[in-house]
């Protein structure tokens, strides 16, 4: 009676939810097909909340005994087909394969599978929900959805018909569905598969890790021991190719124990949902007050941010240019699927790797969820490996760049990377894609394949001028302002949006404050040496960046004209008769990205000409380091011409930047295309 009641509830639910109408349409497809089927597969969308409200026992079966619940729906569907004559060639109930697709699970702790807790439950054969980032995935292969078997004894009545039907169930291997040692229940003779009725489906295997495990890739462990282990997810049929490397998903599935060449806990995915990241709700009161106090200027707020940023690592007033560029690069990252043109790549030339690399950059990448510190011993871009589950598919491992999707990939010292890796990095910086070639013969396939992945992260790299054996070999024909970057290929240097000179001897980075800061930190490692460190904490900066990077910005007409005018004027004066233009095709893209970044860091939705000025000064400084100075000559410390001690110095900087803006406008008027070039469409 209990079973009959559940069948009645299942029929009522199908009728109320619209599932019955969809089921009838699916049956019509099978009935109209000229092909003969041994197995008829139906997907039924289940809302557990609605089912529990209708019938608690059926809802309990769906949540905790999904295989038995599928049998209930199988029986209901078989009766419906026979009663309504939906599929004429259907003979037995076993030919119906029901797949229950859940919309969600109850938001209770017992239904969550925490990838950080061991051991994982794989014995209950019920649904769990888990969340993870894809770090590897295989190519798509085939598996057996269902098969028809017949008794080998022709005298047996079961040597014909559709009595012996085997279908795939969660956790089953291929040999559990199809093999040659099945026996007839009636006469004990061996069963033989009728191969012409075998039904094949698509299968893909992905590996996910919890977002908490990203600390292992950020170079920071907080002196706490930790471990993480990837979890294997089996995607089948409609779920194939629904996941992408680097994305985070919420997965509903049934954990199982798969025994192939090795025993491992896996999950048969039932439904997949892309995880939309949480958007920050606002900034701290201290930053809100600072923004209000500096509202009379378009430049003061970001100047103060750069000045006080990471004050527990470097003293305020040092490395301001570098810190401003890092903050601008951070706000150009995004939790959303934005265009890759927003990325802002930075290459730093330094001889102070202790502060720049080991402290400042490693600290900064931890301010975004996807800040990945790439170790030289591993791979930046995707690599191939054999699938450990023996399915014949090749596994594509993410690499640091795809794992840093929507964030920062810090590659470290480029002089330590091999030539082929640098060439690969250059290609990615230029195209923002990476193509993986899969040789068919090597991985047991007849044809070669290739897969292309978008690279949606910004790259930070540096060159240690003191560690290279080439450091004493200097070019003798460098131009005024040009930096010797011969340690790495010139094309790679050009591919980076910003080139920053960050040396101890630079006037932008006075040595004495850094020495005093280091000595004080040695005496009191946990102490806060500056008032700014107490007023504006690391958490405050994290909230500010999370809020700023999700701002939608638009260009004002003045800013648009100024950025196009500078680009065309600069392209004109940097074009030679022999070598052509030294301005790359991506220059305009980086100018736009820099302008947007400065506007976002100011917490504005509109890009103004003041933002374009900072963008052009940073970009021109970078061009000067790459190719030498030109008519529009910019000092190395143009963005921070004075040490920012108080309000007076900020006012002096504003006056100086206003003069720079007038010089930029004069430069555009002299070497630019003139006002006629700007049509209303532009």
C-alpha positions, 0 to 999 in steps of 0.5 A: 500500500505504501508503494502504491501511495508513492506511485499515486503521488509521483503521478500527481507531481508529474501532472502538476509540475508539467513533467507529464506533458514533457514525458508524453512529448519524449515518448512521441519522439521515440514512437515516431522514430524508425529506429528500434530501441532496447532502452528508453531514457527519460529525464525527469526534473524534480523539485524536492521541496514540492515533492516533500510537501505533496508526499513526505515518503516519496520525498524521503525516497528521492533524497535518501534512496534515489535508486528506489525512487527512480523505480517508483517513477519507472513503474508510473511511466510504464503504466502511462505508456501502456495506458495511453499507447505512447510507445507501441514497441515497448514490451517490458518495464525494465526497458525504461531508464529513469534519470531524476534531475534534482533542482536543489537539495535542502539547505541543511548541513547533512546534505553538504559534502565538505571536500576538506573533511575526510573520510567522505561518505560514499556508502549511503548512495544518496544525494549530496551537494558540493562546491569546487573549482575545476582543475582538470578535465578529460576529453569526451568518451563513450560509455554504455547507457544500456544493453540487451542480453538474451539467454544463449539456450535457444530452447529457453523462453528468455532467449528472445524478448526484452527481459534482460536489460542492464542500464548504468547506475551511479558508481557502476563501471563499464564492466558492471553494465556489460560483461560475459559472465551473466547467467539466465535466472530460468535455466542458468545458461550464460547470457549473450549481449545483443550488440545491435541494441547497445545504447551509448552515451557521452562521458567526461571526467573532471577534477575539482578542489574546494576554494579553500585549497587555493591557499596552497597556490598562493604561497601562504600557509599561515604556518598552519598545516593543511592538506587538500585532495581533488575530487573526481566528478563523472559527467554523463550525457546532458552534463558533458561539456557543461563545466570549464577549467578554472570555473567554480560550480555547485554540484549535486551528485551521488558519491560512490567508490570506483574500483579500477586501477585504483580505489577512489571516491568519486561523484556521479553528477546529477546537476551542475550550477555555475557559482556566481561570486558574492559581490561586496556590499561596500567599503569601510567607514574610514575609506568612505571618510577619506573619499569624502575628504578628497572629493575636491580632487580627481587624483588625491584618493588614489595617491593616498591609497598607493601611499599607505598600501601594504604599510606593514611591509614597506614604509608609506611613501616608498614604491608608490608607483609600483603599489598604484599599478598593482592596485589598478591591476587588482581592480581590473580583475573580475569575478564575472565572465568579463572581456579579456581586454580588461586584463592589466599585465605588469612586468617589474625590473628590480634588484630588490627581490626580497621586498618586491617579490617575497613580500609585496607581490606575495602579499598583494595577490592574496587580496583577490580570491584567485591570486595564484603564485606560480612555482617554477617547478610546475606548469603555467599553462595546461598540460596533458596526462593519462586519465587514471581511471582507464577510460581511454580519455586524455586528462587536461591539467589546468596549470596556474594561468587557468586556475587564476581565472578572474584574478592574478597569475604571478609567474615570478622571475622570468629569467628562471623560465626556459625559452619555450615557456617564455615564448608560450607566455608571449603568445598568450599575452598577445592572443589571450588564448592557449591551444592544447594539441592532443596527439591521437596516437600517443593517447590511443585515438585515431585522430589528433585533437586540439582544444582552445581555452581563454586565458582570463587573468592578469600576469605579474612578473619581474626580472631580477637584474642582480641574479642574472649572469648577464647583469654586467653585460649592458647595451651601449646603444640604448636611447635616453630613458631606455632600460636594458631588458635583454635578459628576456626576449624583446617581444615578450617585454613588449607584450606586457602592458606595463613595464616598471623600473623598481630599484633601490637606487631610484629616486622614487624609492628612498633607501633610508625609510626602508632600512628603518622600517626593516630594523623596527620590524625585526624588533617588533614583528607584529607591531603596527609601525604607522597610524595608517596601518591601524586606520586602514587594515588589510581587510579594509583594502580587501573590501575596497578592491572587491567593491571597486572591481565590480563597478561598471564604468563608462567613458566620458566624451572628453576622456574618449577623445583624449585617449584616442588623440594621445594614441594616434599622436604617439603612434605618429611620432614613434613610427620610423621609416624602416622599423615601422611603429614601435607602438603595439596593436594592443596599446589602445587596449592597455590605455583603456584598461589603465583609464578604467582602472584608475576610475574604479580605484576612485570608486567612480562609474565614469572615466574622466580626462583626469583618469586618462592623464594617469593612464598616459603617464604610466603608459608613456613611462613604460614606453620610455623604458622599452624604447626611449624618450620622445617628444612627449617626454615624461619623467620616471616619477611623473605620477608621484613627483613629490613625497606625500607627507601631508596635504601641502604635498598633495596640493603640489602634486595636483598642480603638477598633474594639471600642468602635465594635463596641459602638456598632454593636450598640447601634444595631442593638438600638435601631433594628433589627427585634429578634431575632424577625426572624431565622428559621432560614431566614435 
